Amino acid sequence: NWTVTVRGDGSLQGFSLPPAPDLPGARLYDGTPTASAVVLNGQYRADGQYTRVIVPTQTGTLNLPPIEVIAFSPSQGEYVT
């Protein structure tokens, strides 16, 4: 599994990972995301876990590309990567 954890000070409603890339030597399948939110010390915090299952289709080494996520940061007042 390839798990990405997202944490922020805004809602994760509607958030999803960018489309899975085509990888030579493997297929990727999206799992079921989980998300939670709490207010700690007067600050809102949301956490989400997004999983992709990696299924090899040939032997060898697989290099996973980075995942870039662009989201609006309420605390910064702008979109961040």
LUMMARFI-238618 format. One record per residue (C-alpha): x, y, z; chain. Coordinates in steps of 0.001 Angstrom, whole numbers, padded with zeros to 6 digits. Layout:
residues N
[r [X; Y; Z]; A]
...
end
This chain:
residues 81
[r [000000; 000000; 000000]; A]
[r [000985; 003596; -000681]; A]
[r [-000517; 005749; 002075]; A]
[r [-000691; 009544; 002025]; A]
[r [-001623; 011434; 005195]; A]
[r [-003101; 014914; 004828]; A]
[r [-003382; 017254; 007806]; A]
[r [-004692; 020783; 007788]; A]
[r [-006674; 023528; 009414]; A]
[r [-009587; 023339; 006960]; A]
[r [-012209; 020822; 005942]; A]
[r [-011146; 017818; 003878]; A]
[r [-014650; 017401; 002458]; A]
[r [-014351; 016790; -001278]; A]
[r [-010566; 016319; -001117]; A]
[r [-009035; 013542; -003193]; A]
[r [-005603; 012636; -004440]; A]
[r [-004616; 013569; -007985]; A]
[r [-005279; 010810; -010540]; A]
[r [-003004; 007799; -010189]; A]
[r [-000113; 007892; -012662]; A]
[r [000500; 005167; -015220]; A]
[r [003494; 003213; -013952]; A]
[r [005420; 000672; -015990]; A]
[r [005559; -002490; -013929]; A]
[r [002555; -001839; -011656]; A]
[r [-001111; -000950; -011454]; A]
[r [-002510; 001401; -008816]; A]
[r [-005953; 001175; -007259]; A]
[r [-007462; 003741; -004903]; A]
[r [-008552; 002503; -001494]; A]
[r [-011258; 003945; 000751]; A]
[r [-010183; 007252; 002315]; A]
[r [-010723; 008018; 005994]; A]
[r [-010972; 011472; 007517]; A]
[r [-011569; 012976; 010940]; A]
[r [-011671; 016444; 012445]; A]
[r [-011290; 017827; 015960]; A]
[r [-010992; 021163; 017697]; A]
[r [-007832; 021254; 019855]; A]
[r [-007042; 024283; 021974]; A]
[r [-009550; 026311; 019982]; A]
[r [-008058; 025338; 016603]; A]
[r [-009724; 023176; 013985]; A]
[r [-007632; 020257; 012719]; A]
[r [-008539; 017741; 010049]; A]
[r [-006670; 014515; 009272]; A]
[r [-007168; 012250; 006292]; A]
[r [-005572; 009022; 005107]; A]
[r [-005654; 008119; 001439]; A]
[r [-004379; 004745; 000290]; A]
[r [-003437; 003375; -003086]; A]
[r [-002883; -000336; -003504]; A]
[r [000151; -001159; -005635]; A]
[r [-000099; -004357; -007666]; A]
[r [003158; -005309; -009406]; A]
[r [002842; -006560; -012972]; A]
[r [006517; -007432; -013455]; A]
[r [009609; -008075; -011359]; A]
[r [012093; -005348; -010559]; A]
[r [012347; -002069; -008700]; A]
[r [009425; 000355; -008766]; A]
[r [010056; 004065; -008259]; A]
[r [006997; 005958; -007077]; A]
[r [006679; 009552; -008302]; A]
[r [005975; 012320; -005770]; A]
[r [002369; 013330; -005182]; A]
[r [001752; 017066; -005383]; A]
[r [-001396; 018352; -003750]; A]
[r [-002638; 021914; -004162]; A]
[r [-005047; 023099; -001472]; A]
[r [-006297; 026353; 000002]; A]
[r [-004763; 027171; 003391]; A]
[r [-007143; 029293; 005495]; A]
[r [-004329; 030263; 007864]; A]
[r [-002137; 031496; 004963]; A]
[r [-005036; 032838; 002919]; A]
[r [-003734; 031300; -000311]; A]
[r [-003328; 028070; -002243]; A]
[r [-000271; 026027; -001307]; A]
[r [001401; 022950; -002831]; A]
end
